[in-house]
């Protein structure tokens, strides 16, 4: 868990981290979140001279932001947790609840790599692949809160089985986890991961280059589908794979450009905020909540 006190301009005033401790069960994770938030508020009072005036919390899985409910998170084992109400009761300030990737996308769009861009798509490449659609300073959640899930675009119908029930989804082929699996198999080293594959690519290893290019080809196919639907001005790539820098971005830009026909090629840039994006996005949600209450 990552948390922060965030100023009105998006400045990180204080950061802290805690182990999620999901092995202790869903209820224990919720209690840790509540206690962590209370600690953070107390830190502000003691060290910054004032209390936080609102809170934002960004969680994975399916989120009903309007009702303030964390509907489902497979990795955390919870269902229908009224997190907004629980947190507001614990710390006594207004609370905004958001989705972790969309919150990260909000931060990247406003104060990160997408600053000044009216339309962008934020795609973190981690254990899975998600997406956040930025439009005019806000993130589009969709009619049911599922907009941006580009990791489940099918790019190879005969590809690997996906946990969502389809085959050949983008995240089964181009996520950091997928590259890790492919490189562990190709290298014969069960401990090898995607970062090791990137290093091997840089040293010219033919097997690593094949694995890497296969992932980039799949990623480019999925991204061109997204570009066709959304026509963003900027495409922001984050997550673990983006840490490979130009080892990823140079061939990815080329692969996307090869595939487009009538579509306009967006700027393809690395995310700027790293793993603080979620904290900053949660803070922005909290400030937005206050702004909405004032205007109302």
Rosetta silent file (secondary structure, phi, psi, omega in degrees, C-alpha in Angstrom):
SEQUENCE: XXXXXXXXXXXXXXXXXXXXXXXXXXXXXXXXXXXXXXXXXXXXXXXXXXXXXXXXXXXXXXXXXXXXXXXXXXXXXXXXXXXXXXXXXXXXXXXXXXXXXXXXXXXXXXXXXXXXXXXXXXXXXXXXXXXXXXXXXXXXXXXXXXXXXXXXXXXXXXXXXXXXXXXXXXXXXXXXXXXXXXXXXXXXXXXXXXXXXXXXXXXXXXXXXXXXXXXXXXXXXXXXXXXXXXXXXXXXXXXXXXXXXXXXXXXXXXXXXXXXXXXXXXXXXXXXXXXXXXXXXXXXXXXXXXXXXXXX
SCORE:     score description
SCORE:     0.000 S_00000001
   1 L     0.000  133.526  177.388    0.000    0.000    0.000 S_00000001
   2 E  -117.147  136.937 -178.903    1.285    3.440   -0.923 S_00000001
   3 E  -141.029  159.481 -178.533   -0.089    6.581    0.662 S_00000001
   4 E  -158.006  155.143  164.391    0.649   10.273    0.639 S_00000001
   5 E   -95.513  126.584 -171.194   -0.408   13.688    1.819 S_00000001
   6 E  -121.017  128.918  178.505   -0.988   15.691   -1.359 S_00000001
   7 L   -76.352  173.125 -177.068   -1.133   19.480   -1.709 S_00000001
   8 L   -61.319  -27.680 -178.499   -3.619   21.396   -3.831 S_00000001
   9 L   -95.309   10.657 -179.989   -1.132   21.558   -6.707 S_00000001
  10 L    87.285    7.887  178.340   -0.374   17.829   -6.627 S_00000001
  11 L   -71.286  135.331  174.512    2.803   18.186   -4.538 S_00000001
  12 E   -80.955  112.545 -177.626    3.700   15.126   -2.465 S_00000001
  13 E   -90.553  -27.180  179.723    4.057   16.487    1.078 S_00000001
  14 E  -162.925  137.104  178.098    4.630   13.139    2.792 S_00000001
  15 E  -123.854  149.932  176.285    4.794    9.542    1.589 S_00000001
  16 E  -152.558  157.537  179.744    4.478    6.227    3.407 S_00000001
  17 E  -136.030  150.395  175.207    4.146    2.538    2.554 S_00000001
  18 L  -140.560  151.697  171.719    2.757   -0.539    4.271 S_00000001
  19 L   -67.568  138.549  178.536    2.584   -4.208    3.359 S_00000001
  20 L   -66.281  -40.010  177.841   -0.891   -5.089    2.088 S_00000001
  21 L    66.130   39.960 -175.026   -0.835   -8.328    4.058 S_00000001
  22 H   -64.342  -20.051  179.272   -3.487   -9.968    1.916 S_00000001
  23 H   -66.148  -14.883  179.376   -2.611  -13.357    3.406 S_00000001
  24 H   -83.277   -7.728  178.391   -4.364  -12.162    6.592 S_00000001
  25 L   105.233  162.359 -172.957   -7.700  -12.023    4.801 S_00000001
  26 H   -62.579  -42.672 -177.517   -9.983   -9.382    3.295 S_00000001
  27 H   -64.277  -38.500  179.886  -11.202   -7.873    6.566 S_00000001
  28 H   -66.171  -36.494  177.808   -7.644   -7.392    7.815 S_00000001
  29 H   -64.210  -44.102  178.415   -6.699   -5.585    4.597 S_00000001
  30 H   -60.462  -44.993 -179.707   -9.627   -3.192    4.995 S_00000001
  31 H   -63.161  -36.885  177.646   -8.661   -2.506    8.611 S_00000001
  32 H   -63.655  -41.204  177.702   -5.069   -1.817    7.549 S_00000001
  33 H   -60.067  -46.559 -177.872   -6.311    0.744    5.002 S_00000001
  34 H   -63.667  -44.373 -179.809   -8.421    2.493    7.645 S_00000001
  35 H   -66.616  -38.878  179.589   -5.592    2.555   10.203 S_00000001
  36 H   -62.020  -44.354  179.672   -3.095    3.727    7.582 S_00000001
  37 H   -63.303  -40.992  178.978   -5.353    6.625    6.609 S_00000001
  38 H   -64.393  -39.468  176.800   -5.792    7.628   10.260 S_00000001
  39 H   -61.813  -41.764 -177.447   -1.999    7.577   10.738 S_00000001
  40 H   -65.571  -41.632  178.609   -1.541    9.761    7.690 S_00000001
  41 H   -64.041  -41.911  179.243   -4.059   12.311    8.923 S_00000001
  42 H   -63.744  -37.061  178.097   -2.347   12.400   12.336 S_00000001
  43 H   -61.899  -41.765  178.982    1.027   12.930   10.644 S_00000001
  44 H   -61.652  -43.262  179.664   -0.335   15.993    8.859 S_00000001
  45 H   -63.334  -41.276 -175.095   -1.655   17.450   12.098 S_00000001
  46 H   -78.319  -41.634 -171.129    1.617   16.843   13.941 S_00000001
  47 H  -104.260  -21.641 -178.537    4.191   17.703   11.271 S_00000001
  48 H  -112.541   -5.170  174.692    2.427   20.026    8.830 S_00000001
  49 L    81.932    6.092  177.372    0.254   21.918   11.266 S_00000001
  50 L  -156.591  156.728 -179.925   -3.081   21.023    9.727 S_00000001
  51 L   -86.501  153.369  170.123   -5.330   18.076    9.096 S_00000001
  52 L   -60.592  143.193 -177.196   -6.154   16.625    5.729 S_00000001
  53 L  -100.971  -10.595  175.858   -9.451   18.071    4.524 S_00000001
  54 E  -162.226  165.818  179.405  -10.477   15.132    2.318 S_00000001
  55 E  -133.260  146.359  172.436   -9.252   11.675    1.381 S_00000001
  56 E  -125.011  138.966  177.425   -9.008    9.716   -1.842 S_00000001
  57 E  -131.808  131.319 -178.166   -8.483    5.971   -2.005 S_00000001
  58 E  -117.223  125.663 -175.083   -7.707    4.038   -5.185 S_00000001
  59 E  -128.650  156.563  178.658   -8.182    0.270   -5.234 S_00000001
  60 L   -80.189  172.717  175.017   -7.861   -2.512   -7.817 S_00000001
  61 L    88.687 -150.629 -179.759  -10.624   -4.634   -9.271 S_00000001
  62 E   -95.307  127.222 -174.036  -14.199   -3.552   -9.914 S_00000001
  63 E  -126.870  131.514  170.355  -15.115   -0.261   -8.281 S_00000001
  64 E  -101.432   90.473 -174.578  -18.457    1.535   -7.987 S_00000001
  65 L   -65.325  -34.987 -177.230  -17.089    5.040   -7.461 S_00000001
  66 L   -64.665  -40.180 -179.728  -20.543    6.628   -7.351 S_00000001
  67 L   -92.173   -9.816  178.537  -21.705    4.444   -4.456 S_00000001
  68 L    75.917   31.350 -175.490  -18.265    4.269   -2.855 S_00000001
  69 E  -117.136  130.237  169.951  -18.084    0.482   -2.961 S_00000001
  70 E   -83.133  100.324 -168.472  -15.101   -1.747   -3.760 S_00000001
  71 E   -70.845  -47.564 -175.679  -17.184   -4.329   -5.585 S_00000001
  72 E  -160.074  134.167  173.445  -14.640   -7.071   -6.247 S_00000001
  73 E  -142.406  107.652 -175.104  -10.892   -7.561   -6.104 S_00000001
  74 L   -59.031  -42.952 -175.772   -9.639  -11.065   -6.832 S_00000001
  75 L   -71.329  -21.106 -178.500   -6.164  -10.472   -5.392 S_00000001
  76 L  -105.049  -11.987  174.576   -7.521   -9.040   -2.146 S_00000001
  77 L    74.904   20.935 -179.642  -10.440  -11.418   -1.700 S_00000001
  78 E  -110.251  155.472  176.674  -13.065   -8.789   -1.027 S_00000001
  79 E  -138.631  133.957  172.590  -16.584   -8.261   -2.330 S_00000001
  80 E    51.558   50.609  178.379  -18.917   -5.291   -1.899 S_00000001
  81 E   -88.304  120.371  179.744  -16.811   -3.428    0.670 S_00000001
  82 L   -78.235   66.297 -168.406  -18.378   -0.003    1.492 S_00000001
  83 H   -63.841  -38.749 -179.518  -14.906    1.488    1.663 S_00000001
  84 H   -61.098  -46.309 -178.928  -15.887    5.138    1.269 S_00000001
  85 H   -66.555  -41.475 -179.969  -18.312    5.002    4.202 S_00000001
  86 H   -62.664  -41.679 -177.579  -15.902    3.041    6.394 S_00000001
  87 H   -71.669  -41.189  178.576  -13.071    5.479    5.729 S_00000001
  88 H   -61.652  -39.007  178.962  -15.223    8.580    6.226 S_00000001
  89 H   -66.431  -39.043 -176.485  -16.386    7.197    9.557 S_00000001
  90 H   -71.706  -43.017 -172.726  -12.821    6.434   10.675 S_00000001
  91 H  -110.877   -6.238  169.974  -11.151    9.743    9.755 S_00000001
  92 L    71.727   26.935  175.617  -14.078   12.169    9.661 S_00000001
  93 L  -132.470  162.526  176.168  -13.489   13.842    6.291 S_00000001
  94 E   -60.902  144.478 -175.936  -15.131   13.521    2.834 S_00000001
  95 E  -128.993  135.463  172.257  -13.799   10.514    0.898 S_00000001
  96 E  -110.439  137.446  177.875  -13.545    9.777   -2.818 S_00000001
  97 E  -112.923  134.815  179.436  -13.128    6.189   -4.032 S_00000001
  98 E  -141.971  172.465  177.272  -11.531    5.377   -7.376 S_00000001
  99 E   -86.010  141.773 -171.997   -9.987    2.620   -9.465 S_00000001
 100 H   -62.129  -44.634 -178.015   -6.206    2.307   -9.159 S_00000001
 101 H   -71.153  -41.070  178.657   -5.350    2.474  -12.867 S_00000001
 102 H   -65.924  -34.318  176.726   -7.852    5.234  -13.625 S_00000001
 103 H   -67.116  -43.024  175.829   -6.519    7.214  -10.660 S_00000001
 104 H   -61.400  -39.362  177.977   -2.969    6.783  -11.925 S_00000001
 105 H   -65.293  -37.871  177.460   -4.138    7.873  -15.353 S_00000001
 106 H   -59.577  -44.477  179.874   -5.779   10.967  -13.879 S_00000001
 107 H   -66.793  -45.085  179.226   -2.461   11.981  -12.312 S_00000001
 108 H   -61.050  -37.760 -178.248   -0.433   11.269  -15.455 S_00000001
 109 H   -70.431  -40.426 -175.143   -2.901   13.286  -17.512 S_00000001
 110 H   -86.006  -41.704 -172.368   -3.035   16.347  -15.285 S_00000001
 111 H  -128.981    7.142 -179.075    0.458   16.600  -13.805 S_00000001
 112 L  -117.583 -135.453 -173.229    2.509   13.910  -15.550 S_00000001
 113 L   -66.722  -20.522 -179.221    3.303   12.838  -19.103 S_00000001
 114 L   -99.075    8.380 -178.299   -0.111   13.885  -20.444 S_00000001
 115 L   -54.273  129.474  179.273   -0.108   17.413  -19.025 S_00000001
 116 L    86.150   -1.077  179.857   -1.632   19.788  -21.563 S_00000001
 117 L   -99.946  128.743 -177.180   -3.130   16.956  -23.630 S_00000001
 118 L   -77.284  -31.873 -179.698   -6.893   17.001  -24.087 S_00000001
 119 E  -132.588  124.110  178.176   -7.178   13.325  -25.091 S_00000001
 120 E  -146.347  163.317  173.543   -4.826   10.582  -23.921 S_00000001
 121 E  -127.095  124.095  179.312   -4.680    6.879  -23.201 S_00000001
 122 E  -104.437  123.886 -176.594   -2.659    5.638  -20.211 S_00000001
 123 E  -129.104  103.189  174.734   -1.570    1.989  -20.399 S_00000001
 124 E   -86.537  131.946 -179.067    0.433    0.429  -17.545 S_00000001
 125 E  -104.938   95.204 -177.975    2.158   -2.843  -18.453 S_00000001
 126 L  -126.537 -133.870  176.810    2.461   -4.828  -15.250 S_00000001
 127 L   -58.249  -38.350  172.406    1.130   -8.147  -13.996 S_00000001
 128 L  -124.845 -164.064  174.382   -1.766   -7.446  -16.327 S_00000001
 129 E  -133.406  124.800  176.242   -2.588   -4.648  -18.755 S_00000001
 130 L  -123.288 -169.020  178.909   -5.230   -2.038  -18.045 S_00000001
 131 L  -161.253  152.747  175.101   -5.959    1.379  -19.445 S_00000001
 132 E  -130.610  127.769 -177.033   -7.297    4.793  -18.521 S_00000001
 133 E   -98.133  112.635 -178.549   -9.025    6.997  -21.087 S_00000001
 134 E   -96.209  127.099  179.366   -8.376   10.695  -20.459 S_00000001
 135 E  -136.463  114.993  174.130  -10.831   13.243  -21.846 S_00000001
 136 L    51.316   47.749  173.830  -10.673   16.963  -21.028 S_00000001
 137 L    83.765    1.504  178.672   -9.005   16.562  -17.641 S_00000001
 138 E  -129.138  167.149  178.932  -11.133   13.641  -16.445 S_00000001
 139 E  -107.760  128.285  179.694  -11.021    9.854  -16.802 S_00000001
 140 E   -77.668  118.417 -178.677  -13.845    8.103  -18.635 S_00000001
 141 L   -90.149  -22.353 -176.463  -15.159    5.272  -16.473 S_00000001
 142 L    89.940  171.101 -176.911  -17.785    3.985  -18.905 S_00000001
 143 L   -65.687  -29.677 -176.204  -21.414    3.097  -18.303 S_00000001
 144 L  -122.437   14.287  177.915  -20.538    0.249  -15.933 S_00000001
 145 L    81.416   14.402 -174.522  -17.122    1.331  -14.649 S_00000001
 146 L  -115.098   10.782 -177.905  -15.169   -0.924  -17.011 S_00000001
 147 L   -64.774  142.861  175.365  -13.897    1.493  -19.674 S_00000001
 148 L    95.291   -0.187 -176.819  -10.260    1.157  -20.658 S_00000001
 149 L   -76.550   63.787 -174.083   -9.771   -2.570  -20.035 S_00000001
 150 H   -73.827  -12.804  175.616   -7.664   -2.957  -23.161 S_00000001
 151 H   -61.984  -15.982 -179.881   -5.762   -5.888  -21.667 S_00000001
 152 H  -109.636   21.501  162.959   -8.768   -7.965  -22.694 S_00000001
 153 L   -73.816  129.085  178.256   -8.763   -7.002  -26.347 S_00000001
 154 E   -79.987  118.947  179.701   -8.224  -10.294  -28.191 S_00000001
 155 L  -108.315  -21.132  175.609   -5.181   -9.915  -30.432 S_00000001
 156 L  -139.514   96.695 -173.904   -4.518  -13.611  -31.172 S_00000001
 157 L   -57.642  -22.938  178.216   -7.685  -15.728  -31.110 S_00000001
 158 L   -98.921   16.487 -175.721   -5.634  -18.940  -30.957 S_00000001
 159 L   -81.382 -167.702 -176.384   -3.431  -17.581  -28.146 S_00000001
 160 L   -64.571  153.231  174.221   -3.141  -18.511  -24.467 S_00000001
 161 E   -64.417  142.133  178.138   -6.147  -18.863  -22.209 S_00000001
 162 L  -111.880  152.251 -179.672   -6.918  -15.714  -20.217 S_00000001
 163 L   -62.828  -19.009 -179.674   -8.385  -15.563  -16.706 S_00000001
 164 L   -78.525   -9.778  179.789  -11.303  -13.577  -18.151 S_00000001
 165 L   105.830   -9.934  177.256  -12.428  -16.652  -20.116 S_00000001
 166 L   -94.880  178.923  175.133  -11.214  -15.589  -23.569 S_00000001
 167 E  -122.018  144.183  174.527   -8.129  -16.679  -25.489 S_00000001
 168 L    72.604   26.118  176.011   -5.314  -14.541  -26.805 S_00000001
 169 E   -65.608  152.876 -177.809   -6.050  -11.404  -24.775 S_00000001
 170 L   -52.872  -43.004 -174.680   -3.419   -8.695  -24.962 S_00000001
 171 H   -71.687  -16.932  175.697   -2.323   -9.145  -21.356 S_00000001
 172 H   -77.094  -10.659 -174.284   -1.598  -12.857  -21.876 S_00000001
 173 H  -120.603  -26.198 -170.228    1.001  -11.874  -24.493 S_00000001
 174 H  -130.449    4.887  174.975    2.413   -8.435  -23.718 S_00000001
 175 L   -76.373  167.004  175.036    2.217   -7.804  -19.968 S_00000001
 176 H   -59.813  -37.580  179.234    5.348   -7.909  -17.814 S_00000001
 177 H   -65.176  -38.947  179.938    4.051  -11.201  -16.432 S_00000001
 178 H   -66.922  -41.723  178.365    3.640  -12.627  -19.957 S_00000001
 179 H   -65.542  -39.046  176.780    7.184  -11.618  -20.958 S_00000001
 180 H   -58.893  -47.702  179.906    8.477  -13.135  -17.724 S_00000001
 181 H   -60.791  -46.722 -176.417    6.758  -16.441  -18.503 S_00000001
 182 H   -66.046  -39.917 -178.160    7.980  -16.494  -22.098 S_00000001
 183 H   -74.668  -34.370  175.433   11.574  -15.600  -21.215 S_00000001
 184 H   -61.067  -40.916  179.143   11.733  -18.102  -18.334 S_00000001
 185 H   -70.550  -43.893 -176.272   10.692  -20.801  -20.799 S_00000001
 186 H   -70.409  -33.736 -176.753   12.986  -19.641  -23.612 S_00000001
 187 H   -88.411  -16.096 -176.983   16.046  -19.164  -21.396 S_00000001
 188 L    77.127    9.158 -179.829   15.514  -22.310  -19.348 S_00000001
 189 L  -111.437  106.294 -176.377   15.835  -20.239  -16.171 S_00000001
 190 L   -65.403  -15.250  179.755   12.656  -20.385  -14.046 S_00000001
 191 L   -91.434   -8.355 -177.019   13.867  -17.383  -12.044 S_00000001
 192 L   -69.142  145.819  179.799   14.313  -15.125  -15.099 S_00000001
 193 L  -130.268 -174.761 -175.753   11.908  -12.208  -15.456 S_00000001
 194 H   -63.197  -36.279  177.971   10.953   -9.481  -17.925 S_00000001
 195 H   -63.759  -37.718  177.063   13.742   -7.173  -16.737 S_00000001
 196 H   -65.215  -38.519  178.856   16.245   -9.965  -17.428 S_00000001
 197 H   -62.749  -44.020  179.657   14.756  -10.383  -20.887 S_00000001
 198 H   -59.969  -42.005  178.560   15.197   -6.658  -21.603 S_00000001
 199 H   -63.474  -39.261  179.466   18.856   -6.840  -20.541 S_00000001
 200 H   -67.566  -35.491  175.638   19.384   -9.858  -22.787 S_00000001
 201 H   -61.099  -45.176 -178.966   17.785   -7.958  -25.682 S_00000001
 202 H   -63.483  -27.180  179.176   20.222   -5.102  -25.118 S_00000001
 203 L   -89.908   -0.893  174.834   23.133   -7.565  -25.253 S_00000001
 204 L    89.496   15.388 -179.615   21.876   -8.986  -28.567 S_00000001
 205 L   -65.621  119.663 -176.233   20.631  -12.398  -27.394 S_00000001
 206 H   -61.299  -39.648 -179.460   18.594  -13.802  -30.354 S_00000001
 207 H   -65.719  -40.871  178.555   16.194  -15.784  -28.164 S_00000001
 208 H   -65.474  -39.892  179.682   15.477  -12.723  -26.011 S_00000001
 209 H   -61.982  -39.404  178.606   14.947  -10.592  -29.109 S_00000001
 210 H   -63.772  -46.733  179.790   12.370  -13.103  -30.381 S_00000001
 211 H   -61.306  -46.248 -177.232   10.478  -13.100  -27.072 S_00000001
 212 H   -63.609  -45.579 -178.137   10.619   -9.302  -26.821 S_00000001
 213 H   -67.820  -33.597  177.561    9.517   -8.706  -30.408 S_00000001
 214 H   -62.329  -43.145  178.764    6.659  -11.166  -30.053 S_00000001
 215 H   -66.340  -41.418 -179.557    5.360   -9.181  -27.069 S_00000001
 216 H   -65.581  -39.030  178.045    5.813   -5.864  -28.893 S_00000001
 217 H   -61.559  -43.812  178.598    3.944   -7.162  -31.952 S_00000001
 218 H   -65.383  -42.580 -179.662    1.009   -8.199  -29.762 S_00000001
 219 H   -62.569  -43.831  179.648    1.122   -4.903  -27.860 S_00000001
 220 H   -61.808  -40.754  178.994    1.159   -2.870  -31.070 S_00000001
 221 H   -61.357  -44.645  178.747   -1.847   -4.793  -32.402 S_00000001
 222 H   -66.306  -40.317 -178.991   -3.831   -4.070  -29.241 S_00000001
 223 H   -67.086  -37.308  179.268   -2.796   -0.435  -29.139 S_00000001
 224 H   -66.257  -36.313  173.680   -3.784    0.168  -32.772 S_00000001
 225 H   -59.887  -45.348  179.261   -7.247   -1.205  -31.975 S_00000001
 226 H   -64.080  -41.102  179.249   -7.435    1.238  -29.067 S_00000001
 227 H   -63.166  -38.730 -179.748   -6.178    4.110  -31.235 S_00000001
 228 H   -62.763  -38.665 -179.047   -8.791    3.339  -33.866 S_00000001
 229 H   -78.780  -36.783 -167.222  -11.570    3.553  -31.285 S_00000001
 230 H  -109.168  -25.326 -179.702  -10.303    6.457  -29.181 S_00000001
 231 L    49.909   55.449  179.350   -8.024    8.627  -31.350 S_00000001
 232 L   -75.857  155.072  174.998   -5.901    9.936  -28.438 S_00000001
 233 L   -80.839  -29.089 -178.947   -3.344   12.682  -28.914 S_00000001
 234 E  -135.418  137.420  174.789   -0.911   11.021  -26.500 S_00000001
 235 E  -113.351  115.583 -176.263   -0.344    7.397  -25.578 S_00000001
 236 E  -104.818  120.812 -179.329    1.324    7.053  -22.161 S_00000001
 237 E  -107.531  125.742  179.363    2.969    3.721  -21.397 S_00000001
 238 E  -128.905 -161.009  179.617    3.809    2.873  -17.782 S_00000001
 239 L    82.115 -178.096 -173.807    4.308   -0.120  -15.529 S_00000001
 240 H   -58.422  -40.838 -177.963    7.226   -2.500  -15.180 S_00000001
 241 H   -65.941  -31.027 -178.793    7.912   -3.011  -18.897 S_00000001
 242 H   -65.699  -18.640  178.852    8.219    0.740  -19.480 S_00000001
 243 H   -67.479  -12.382  176.610   11.270    0.716  -17.206 S_00000001
 244 H   -74.149   -8.212  176.333   13.148   -0.837  -20.149 S_00000001
 245 L    62.955 -136.157 -174.703   13.146    2.642  -21.728 S_00000001
 246 H   -68.077  -15.619  172.385   14.004    2.840  -25.412 S_00000001
 247 H   -60.100  -30.601  173.185   14.516   -0.927  -25.517 S_00000001
 248 H   -91.526  -49.469 -165.982   10.715   -0.937  -25.417 S_00000001
 249 H   -72.057  -36.109 -179.322    9.762    2.414  -26.913 S_00000001
 250 H   -62.830  -53.112  177.938   11.872    2.450  -30.088 S_00000001
 251 H   -69.576  -29.299  179.712   10.533   -0.852  -31.499 S_00000001
 252 H   -67.153  -44.387  177.677    7.036   -0.183  -30.110 S_00000001
 253 H   -59.598  -41.983  179.837    6.739    3.164  -31.909 S_00000001
 254 H   -64.481  -42.079 -177.858    7.919    1.500  -35.117 S_00000001
 255 H   -67.416  -37.747  177.166    5.477   -1.405  -34.744 S_00000001
 256 H   -67.495  -45.369 -178.656    2.513    0.916  -34.140 S_00000001
 257 H   -61.476  -36.810  178.193    3.478    3.136  -37.052 S_00000001
 258 H   -61.356  -33.855 -171.284    3.717    0.095  -39.355 S_00000001
 259 H   -89.305  -22.364 -176.291    0.176   -0.948  -38.518 S_00000001
 260 L   -76.507  150.390  177.411   -1.740    2.295  -38.796 S_00000001
 261 L  -119.638  -82.154  178.947   -3.426    3.237  -42.042 S_00000001
 262 L   -86.497  -16.592 -175.554   -5.859    6.172  -41.792 S_00000001
 263 L   -66.912  150.573  175.482   -5.313    6.641  -38.033 S_00000001
 264 L   -86.005  132.739 -179.072   -3.265    9.555  -36.758 S_00000001
 265 L   -74.985  120.727  177.524   -0.128    8.475  -34.923 S_00000001
 266 L   -80.231  167.108  167.626   -0.202    9.797  -31.332 S_00000001
 267 E   -66.913  133.805  177.029    2.845   10.734  -29.300 S_00000001
 268 E  -114.142  111.193 -170.401    3.981    7.542  -27.540 S_00000001
 269 E  -132.006  154.785  175.331    5.722    8.478  -24.299 S_00000001
 270 E   -74.598  149.578  173.857    6.776    6.876  -21.024 S_00000001
 271 L   -60.795  149.624 -174.747    4.795    7.598  -17.886 S_00000001
 272 L  -103.117  -19.411 -168.510    6.386   10.329  -15.762 S_00000001
 273 L  -102.326   -5.453  178.647    5.169    9.620  -12.231 S_00000001
 274 H    57.591 -144.085 -175.083    6.233    6.019  -11.678 S_00000001
 275 H   -83.095    8.043  172.101    4.604    4.228   -8.775 S_00000001
 276 H   -88.884   -5.670 -175.494    3.509    7.509   -7.166 S_00000001
 277 H   -58.432  -42.531 -178.879    0.841    7.984   -9.848 S_00000001
 278 H   -62.545  -43.616  177.704   -1.828    6.145   -7.863 S_00000001
 279 H   -61.193  -47.765 -179.528   -1.211    8.228   -4.711 S_00000001
 280 H   -62.591  -41.252  178.845   -1.259   11.456   -6.656 S_00000001
 281 H   -63.640  -40.106  177.037   -4.400   10.390   -8.498 S_00000001
 282 H   -62.767  -39.896  177.000   -6.150    9.541   -5.225 S_00000001
 283 H   -63.142  -41.725  177.942   -5.173   12.988   -3.946 S_00000001
 284 H   -64.005  -37.895  176.134   -6.568   14.625   -7.062 S_00000001
 285 H   -60.082  -40.205 -179.994   -9.825   12.702   -6.598 S_00000001
 286 H   -65.460  -45.310  178.598  -10.035   14.106   -3.073 S_00000001
 287 H   -64.290  -39.251  176.966   -9.426   17.690   -4.247 S_00000001
 288 H   -61.019  -38.536  179.517  -11.973   17.205   -7.055 S_00000001
 289 H   -61.156  -44.881  178.303  -14.483   16.018   -4.472 S_00000001
 290 H   -63.490  -42.187  179.234  -14.021   19.217   -2.462 S_00000001
 291 H   -60.940  -40.876  179.481  -14.283   21.361   -5.592 S_00000001
 292 H   -64.244  -41.843 -178.947  -17.531   19.629   -6.528 S_00000001
 293 H   -65.631  -39.216  179.840  -18.962   20.172   -3.040 S_00000001
 294 H   -64.508  -46.101 -177.557  -18.019   23.882   -3.120 S_00000001
 295 H   -68.613  -28.106  179.074  -19.541   24.403   -6.565 S_00000001
 296 L   -75.520    0.000    0.000  -22.680   22.541   -5.551 S_00000001
